[in-house]
Amino acid sequence: MNFFFALSLGVLTVLPGGTNAQAQGNRLPAVARPHFKTDTFNIGKYGAISDGITLNTKAINEAIDACSKKGGGVVLVPGGFWLTGPIVLKNNVNLSVRGDALLLFTRDFDQYPLIQSYYAGLPSVRCQSLISGSDLTNVAITGAGVINGSGDAWRPSLQQKMSVSEWNHLVASGGVLSTDPKRPKTWYPSEKALLGSEVLTDSGTLRPGVTFPGYPAIKDFQRPTLLSMYHCRKVLLEGVTFQNSPNWNLHFLLCQDITIDKVHSKNPPYGQNTDALDLESCKKALVENSTVEGGDDGITLKSGRDSSGRARNVPTEDVIIRNCIAYNVGSGVAIGSEMSGGVRNIFISHCSFVGSSLGIKLKTKRGRGGVVEKIYASDINMSDIQQYALVFDMFYGVIGAPKIGTQATANPQLNADPVTDATPTFRDIHFRHIYCNGAEQAIFVRGLPEMPVKDVYLEDMVFKSKKGMECMEARGVHLKNIRFITTDMDPVIHLQDSKDITLDGKRFDADAKPTAVRLQ
């Protein structure tokens, strides 16, 4: 059965009168901040030399140890150019990087030993993070200085993502090029890194049908994160620029009471796997007044992958993201795809996304399990989005995933799998006051036949995009006062295998055939 709205001037407007989500009535979580003594420990007094050449790893870590042992305080990185290896934070320490200070991490891979860690939701062996903390309480990195992770020395780079001059400069610096036709024109920093790409996936799991040589033989492939905080409470990042990470930039795992304020997380646009911020199985976080840019996803919420994440069973919950800006990232805010422990009670507001591939993205697939629910977003501005402004996709990364709308006839009907603990869930999602000028498509919703996307409330939005909305395998999607301004007008909205879809009180149920709300 097909339904059509005949309109003019390339504009589809859904007028008021639909379901309203009372998202504004939710009480925001309270996040505890750390407090520190005023005692100051200057790294220069522990032998650190500001010349950009001398390795100051020992001096900086000795200052941190001394500060913590004396009850805490401020470890000062004064103005200057400081070269260092891995830094390990301790209880009650505020590492303060002055505004005229540059803290640069060495490109000597031998300074970063292999350790037991986690990556992409799974246990892994990685090189030690540039800055790390484990089982800490009351810890911070503050100031207005720059922390540079020397990531260009570590990351594999694709020629297609770089300018001619950038690529030529990188190749001239050394390293090796891949000869694998599946990874053409890819630069690696060393033979060890290239070998690692051949035997391991990006998440650190063994590729099928290969012999594993042992981690030391592929050490350079196991890139460290710039900042890794594990099982910590009352953590503050404020004012500092974290840039050029070898891998993920800022990673929090099993942490609680996290405050990130006025932070700039910056990576080059060609940076592989350089998420700006990852909160994984964390509780009570406030991310505000901050900027993320380049590389991979911007602000990302995770909770472990597949059976490992379900066994941990710790959701990311009670997170506030407000007054932030994302430039040229994969997604302004992403949830998943490693969300097997669940993600809930997320409040996103007053943010701007410019030039990103995607705006807000919820992503998962069969096998993940986990529940994503109670997600609230309001007052979001987007411009020049390369793909989708809003995405709710439960077939993320699946080759041959079912298509929607006019392309659906080329795909066989997908059968439902049995519902188990490995079946993911998206539900109870409330977005309002979202405005997008420039996107390939405004909204994309794709659930599973056995677990549709459920109870989505979209209100007061304007999208100027090539395409409007596609919705497949959903139950209870409610649109109120949504305006689509599209150039591809046939149709503005595709509905397929979905029920209880309301456009300001008008209900649509689409079975096997697509239901089109068409612009003519």
Buried (B, 14 or more C-beta within 10 A) or exposed (E): EEBEBEBEEBBBEBEEEBBBBEBEEEEBBEBBBBEBEEEBBEBBEBEBBBEEEBBBBEBBBBBBBBBBEEEBBBBBBBEBBBBBBBBBBBBBBBBBBBEEBBBBBBBEBEBBEBBEBBBBBBEBBBBBBBBBBEEBBBBBBBBBBBBBBBBBBBBBBBBEBBEEEBBEEBBEEEBBBBEEEEBEEBBBBBEBBBBBBBBBEBEBEEEEEEEEEEBEBBBBBBBBBBBBBBBBBBBBBBBBBBBBBBBBBBBBBBBBBBBBBBBBBBBBBBBBBBBBBBBBBBBBBBBBBBBBBBBBBBBBBBBBBBBBBBEBBBBBBBBBBBBBBBBBBBBBBBBBBBBBBBBBBBBBBBBBBBBBBBBBBBBBBBBBBBBBBBBBBBBBBBBEBEBBBBBBBBBBEEEEBBBBBEEBEEEEEBEEBEEEEBBBBBBBBBBBBBBBBBBBBBBBBBBBBBBBBBBBBBBBBBBBBEBBBBBBBBBBBBBBBBBBBBEBBEBBBBBBBBBBBBBBEBEBEBEEEBBBBBBE
